[in-house]
Amino acid sequence: MSRIARMPFSSVYPLYVQKAERKGRSQAEVDTVITWLTGYEAEELRRHLDAGTTFEDFFAGAELHENASLITGVICGIRVEEIEDPFLRRVRYLDKLVDELARGKAMEKILRS
């Protein structure tokens, strides 16, 4: 199991929020991209954060949005669409969405709608 899989989602969530807020975006917008990607309702997201759910369990219970495969591009020097490991691809999908949010991309484009 990778180090990322064992990491509590709640330990990275504040970093996502900080990254977005530094660029003038909000925690609510971060929550929107997370719930869009994972299919979780806001209350479910809060429960996972409060429970210290690992990344592995967080994504194991998620139902990825049908348009998640439209998330493409480079994150951490790797093309998201070329990541073979399904778990790591999901993590990088989320990283990419938060990155797009922080770069000021319109929410409609981030959510592939």
C-alpha positions in Angstrom: 0.0 0.0 0.0 1.3 3.4 -0.9 2.1 6.1 1.6 -0.7 8.3 0.1 -3.2 5.5 0.5 -2.6 5.3 4.3 -2.6 9.1 4.7 -5.7 10.6 6.3 -7.7 12.6 3.8 -8.2 15.2 6.6 -4.4 15.9 6.7 -4.4 17.0 3.0 -7.8 18.7 2.8 -6.5 21.9 4.6 -3.7 22.1 2.1 -6.2 22.0 -0.8 -8.2 24.8 0.9 -5.1 26.9 1.6 -3.9 26.6 -2.0 -7.3 27.7 -3.3 -7.7 30.5 -0.7 -4.2 31.9 -1.6 -5.6 32.5 -5.1 -8.8 34.1 -4.0 -11.0 31.0 -4.1 -13.1 29.6 -1.2 -13.3 26.5 0.9 -16.9 26.1 -0.4 -15.5 25.9 -4.0 -12.9 23.2 -2.9 -15.8 21.3 -1.3 -17.8 21.6 -4.6 -15.0 20.1 -6.7 -14.5 17.3 -4.2 -18.2 16.4 -4.0 -18.5 16.6 -7.8 -15.6 14.2 -8.3 -16.5 11.7 -5.5 -20.3 11.8 -5.5 -20.3 12.5 -1.8 -22.8 14.9 -0.3 -21.4 17.7 1.8 -22.4 15.9 5.0 -20.5 12.7 3.9 -17.4 14.8 3.1 -17.6 16.2 6.7 -17.9 12.7 8.2 -14.9 11.5 6.3 -12.9 14.6 7.5 -14.0 14.1 11.1 -13.3 10.4 11.1 -9.8 10.7 9.7 -10.6 8.4 6.8 -7.6 7.4 4.8 -7.2 8.4 1.1 -7.7 4.7 0.2 -11.0 4.4 2.1 -12.1 7.8 1.0 -11.8 6.9 -2.7 -13.0 3.3 -2.2 -16.4 4.6 -1.1 -16.6 7.3 -3.8 -18.6 7.0 -7.0 -16.5 9.0 -9.4 -18.4 11.4 -11.6 -19.1 10.0 -15.1 -17.1 12.9 -16.6 -14.1 12.3 -14.4 -12.3 10.7 -17.3 -12.4 14.2 -19.0 -9.9 15.4 -16.5 -6.6 15.6 -18.4 -3.4 17.4 -18.2 -0.2 17.4 -16.2 0.0 17.4 -12.4 3.4 16.9 -10.7 5.0 16.3 -14.1 2.8 13.3 -15.0 -0.1 13.2 -17.4 -3.2 12.4 -15.4 -4.8 10.3 -18.2 -1.7 8.1 -18.4 -1.7 7.0 -14.7 -2.4 3.3 -14.8 -3.1 2.7 -11.1 -6.8 3.6 -10.6 -6.3 4.8 -7.0 -3.5 7.1 -7.9 -5.4 8.4 -10.9 -8.3 9.3 -8.6 -6.0 11.2 -6.3 -4.4 13.0 -9.2 -7.8 13.9 -10.6 -8.5 15.6 -7.3 -5.1 17.3 -7.3 -5.8 18.6 -10.9 -9.2 19.9 -10.0 -7.9 21.9 -7.0 -5.0 23.1 -9.2 -7.4 24.4 -11.8 -9.5 26.1 -9.1 -6.4 27.8 -7.8 -5.4 28.9 -11.3 -8.7 30.8 -11.6 -10.4 28.5 -14.1 -14.2 28.9 -14.3 -16.2 26.4 -12.2 -18.2 25.2 -15.2 -14.9 24.2 -17.0 -13.5 22.6 -13.8 -16.6 20.5 -13.4 -16.5 19.5 -17.1 -20.2 20.6 -17.6 
